[in-house]
């Protein structure tokens, strides 16, 4: 918690409270009589709600008239998960901390995320402590930091990403994952909600390196919780979205989640602002987009993610990818784009999953030439097999 929250008396004018918030770069102040009698909380949201219909003299209004009275509070012994869950349940962004009737602090999503990031960083540091200690006397500070990021990236690959896809005779997989830095925001995972269905998630957290990796870890926890019990892609994305709703304004996640039924070969999928997968249809040798409508995860808590169903045929290929592929550039700044990826699938769609993946990577590398990637790159190709394969 923040142990020294900004407290104003109920008689404080709105303009005075607003100036304090601007000067201190905070989004709320507590309203109390004396140092302990909590009366309410005044936030930017309260200001926006009231100012549209306020009189011209609104600046002189006492803050007690616009505050949220009798706010929910929390005890200082409450854990991180309890505080986060209470904020999500109550749909509030600030919780005053009260002990024995005494106001002692305030908790906010930004503070909780900061503490959670510190906790995850400590876990990473503990896992790499022995190797860091061996290099402390040989490496400069900047080289040591680089080493730690490399070790954290290896941990991310081992702990965040699946080691191999489920071994099903109906589907053969080929996957390529390349983070831009040692830590990346791309993430993919499998789920088997029941013996007849296999789910595949591909996601992309905004940004790069450690901040994006932390968001990807949060997405993994949310997906793991929902996907093992729910076979419906839209509901799984909805749960992930609500779990990620406390991200800061510049953090979000795009995702596509698809569930394949091994008996009917039906593919149900839902999208959260992610580039649409492409389907190579073996029967017609055509390529189509599996487009879906849904907003980014972590932005609109009550977003509903619609499901779409298609029936796949033997020999079909599904290509999942992140925008690091289609936004790769060549030496003159051109984008690789969706059209080139579509052409590659049209030309090589009949190849096996691993061969098709190799063709896509070769096409992208030839196009980009010496231009480096500017984003994490993940590609997954699913090959639908027949009973005799």
C-alpha positions, 0 to 999 in steps of 0.5 A, spaced: 500 500 500 501 507 499 503 508 506 502 516 506 496 517 502 494 524 500 488 526 505 484 533 504 478 535 509 471 535 506 471 543 506 477 542 501 474 546 494 474 541 488 479 546 484 484 545 490 483 537 490 484 537 483 491 542 483 493 537 488 492 531 484 495 534 478 501 536 482 502 530 485 501 526 479 495 522 482 488 520 480 485 520 487 485 523 494 482 521 500 477 525 504 477 525 512 476 529 518 482 529 522 487 524 520 483 518 521 475 519 520 475 517 513 469 520 509 470 518 502 474 518 496 475 523 490 477 520 484 478 523 476 472 519 475 468 523 480 470 529 477 468 527 470 462 524 472 460 531 475 463 536 471 459 535 465 453 538 469 456 542 474 455 550 475 460 555 472 462 556 479 464 548 480 471 550 482 468 552 489 464 546 490 466 542 497 470 536 495 465 532 499 459 534 495 463 530 489 466 525 493 464 517 493 462 517 500 463 511 505 468 507 500 470 500 501 476 499 505 481 493 506 485 491 512 493 491 511 493 484 512 489 482 506 493 479 500 495 481 493 490 476 490 484 478 495 485 486 494 485 485 486 479 480 487 476 485 491 477 491 486 475 487 480 468 485 484 467 492 486 469 495 480 473 500 484 480 502 482 482 505 489 481 501 496 483 505 503 487 501 508 484 501 515 486 498 521 482 499 528 478 504 525 485 508 523 486 510 516 493 508 514 494 508 507 491 506 500 491 501 495 491 502 487 491 497 481 498 501 479 501 499 486 498 492 486 501 491 479 508 494 481 508 489 487 506 483 483 512 485 478 517 486 483 515 479 486 516 476 479 522 479 478 525 476 485 523 469 483 527 470 476 533 473 480 533 467 485 533 462 479 539 465 476 542 467 483 548 462 482 550 463 475 549 471 476 554 470 482 559 466 478 559 472 473 559 478 478 567 479 478 568 478 470 562 482 467 561 489 467 554 492 470 551 492 463 553 485 461 550 482 467 544 485 466 544 482 459 546 476 462 540 476 467 535 478 461 537 472 457 536 467 463 530 470 464 528 469 457 530 461 457 525 461 464 520 464 460 521 459 454 521 453 459 515 455 464 511 459 459 510 455 453 508 448 452 514 443 451 510 440 445 503 439 443 498 434 445 500 428 441 493 427 437 493 423 430 488 427 427 492 434 428 500 435 426 503 441 429 509 445 427 511 452 431 516 457 430 517 462 436 522 468 436 522 473 441 525 480 439 529 481 445 531 476 450 524 476 453 517 477 449 510 478 449 508 473 444 505 467 447 501 460 445 499 454 449 494 448 448 488 446 452 485 439 452 478 441 456 476 434 454 478 427 451 475 429 444 477 436 443 484 440 443 484 448 444 490 452 441 491 459 444 496 464 440 496 471 444 501 477 443 502 482 449 503 489 447 510 492 448 517 488 448 521 485 453 520 485 461 513 489 461 510 485 455 513 478 458 509 480 465 503 481 461 504 474 458 505 471 464 498 474 467 495 471 460 498 464 461 495 464 468 488 466 466 488 462 460 490 456 464 485 457 469 479 457 464 481 453 458 481 446 462 474 447 464 471 450 459 470 448 451 467 455 449 473 459 446 468 466 447 467 464 454 475 463 455 477 469 452 471 473 456 475 470 463 482 472 460 479 479 459 476 480 466 482 477 469 487 482 465 482 488 466 486 492 471 492 493 466 494 500 465 492 504 459 498 502 454 498 495 456 493 490 452 493 483 449 491 480 442 489 473 442 485 468 438 483 461 441 480 455 437 478 449 439 478 443 434 473 437 435 477 430 433 470 427 431 466 432 427 473 436 425 469 442 427 473 448 429 470 453 433 474 460 435 474 467 437 478 473 436 480 478 441 483 483 436 488 479 433 490 478 426 486 472 423 488 465 422 488 463 415 485 456 412 488 453 406 482 448 404 485 442 401 479 440 397 479 447 393 486 449 394 484 456 396 486 460 402 481 464 406 481 468 413 478 466 419 476 473 421 473 474 428 470 480 431 472 482 439 476 487 442 483 487 445 484 483 452 484 488 458 481 494 455 473 493 456 472 488 462 465 486 459 466 485 452 463 479 449 467 475 444 463 471 439 464 464 437 465 462 429 465 455 427 467 452 421 468 444 419 475 442 416 477 437 411 482 432 411 488 436 408 486 443 411 492 447 414 491 452 419 496 458 420 496 462 426 501 468 427 502 474 431 503 481 427 511 480 428 510 476 421 505 481 417 509 487 420 516 485 418 519 490 413 524 490 408 530 495 406 525 500 403 520 500 409 515 495 405 511 491 410 511 483 409 503 484 409 497 479 409 497 478 401 504 475 401 503 470 407 496 468 403 500 467 397 505 463 400 499 458 403 496 458 396 503 456 393 505 451 398 499 449 402 499 442 400 506 441 404 506 438 411 506 442 417 513 443 418 514 444 410 509 449 410 512 453 416 519 452 413 516 456 406 513 461 410 519 463 414 524 463 408 519 467 404 519 472 410 527 472 411 528 473 403 523 479 403 526 482 409 533 481 407 538 485 412 532 488 415 531 486 422 525 484 425 521 489 430 517 485 434 516 478 437 515 473 431 510 466 432 507 462 427 503 455 428 501 451 423 496 445 424 495 440 419 488 436 419 490 429 418 485 423 415 485 416 419 490 413 415 496 418 416 
